Amino acid sequence: MDIKHSTGEVAIASVKGYLWFLCLNVIFAGWLVMRIFGGASIPHEADNYAPSLYIIIAFSLLNLTITLTIHDRINEGWYQRCLPVIALIFGLLWSAIFFTMLTDFYQPTITMVILVMILLPATITFYISGLLLTLFSAPIIIALIYGEILTPVKFTLLQSVGAVIILAVVLSARYILLESYLRTQRSEYEKNLLIKKLLRLANYDTLTGLYNRHSLGEYFSRSTRSLAQGKKSLFLIVLDIDFFKQYNDLYGHVEGDKCLIRVSRCIEQSLRKDTDAAFRFGGEEFVVMATCDGPGSALSIAKRIQHALTDARIPHKGSSVAPRVTLSQGIAQWHPGMTMEVLLEFADKQLYQAKRDGRNRICWERQKRE
């Protein structure tokens, strides 16, 4: 799993990769300690050599403990800010070891072997962050060049060419890994965009931006489950634009679409963000689901929508009710055990009652007219 900074950038590709890097530091340093005490081609008088190895082991174990403790948060907060310092400390410690191996022990071959063994996991771990990789690698490379100048036992031409080639291959691996990572990231980004687009097409009306009819059932189920044990109730408001057919006939379908969009905005701006939702049910018909303390609150929402539409003053010369666009609304209250179809049926009855009573009004199941 990729881990991101608070800034959105990635410093370490994965927790597992970083743990692997820390473990390898312990293994390589431990192996060199055993070579010292085993006397294998490294002199026993390693007073300036062994302490760095012990520090690497202790420092690696400390970071292992911290990483296992905070795990996914290694690129967040205080530890994320310490990562450049940590990489630099590792680089300085290994540079001291390699410098000592060249200048005191005259071990160019072993130095190059361990160099490759250290740089490879560092490249794989820090390939996403050029800063961390540079902070780790630069002290080591500088120490090797300076040590080569000072030591009387020089690298042979073949060793020097091999060292350059190996170093170039190891460090260039970062760009191959980074390209692969960026390609994967782009693919994931495009996939997420496609998923969001498909979800929007599945759940939202493309014209008005409101939820569509398909998402009404899911919202109803989720709302009724959360209200099953509560004191609040769910209210459904069905809204229908009065004489919308005449509006289309008079102004045309393009203006009709614009009218639907403006009515949708009036509905949206009248709702409470956390407890209400608006849906385009079909054609010129809309549905609002609202979680309220009682019928009075639901009625207030319907009146706010009515007033917002009045303030919008959308002309409608084809209406016999008013010279502007108006709405008829029907309200029904959900009761435990009631299905969405039954709730819609009750709200539709109130809507038809509002139309029979002259339109541009609100009716609900207990109070016939407002």
Secondary structure, DSSP 8 states (H G I E B T S, - for coil): -----TTS--SSS-HHHHHHHHHHHHHHHHHHHHHHHHTSSS-S--TTTHHHHHHHHHHHHHHHHHHHHHGGGTTSHHHHHHHHHHHHHHHHHHHHHHHHHHHTS--HHHHHHHHHHHHHHHHHHHTT-HHHHHHHHHHHHHHHHHHHHH-SS---HHHHHHHHHHHHHHHHHHHHHHHHHHHHHHHHHHHHHHHHHHHHHHHB-TTT-SEETHHHHHHHHHHHHHHTTSS-EEEEEEEEETTHHHHHHHH-HHHHHHHHHHHHHHHHHTS-TTTEEEEEEETTEEEEEEEESSHHHHHHHHHHHHHHHHHHT-B-TT-SS-SB--EEEEEEE--TT--HHHHHHHHHHHHHHHHHTTSSSEEESSS---
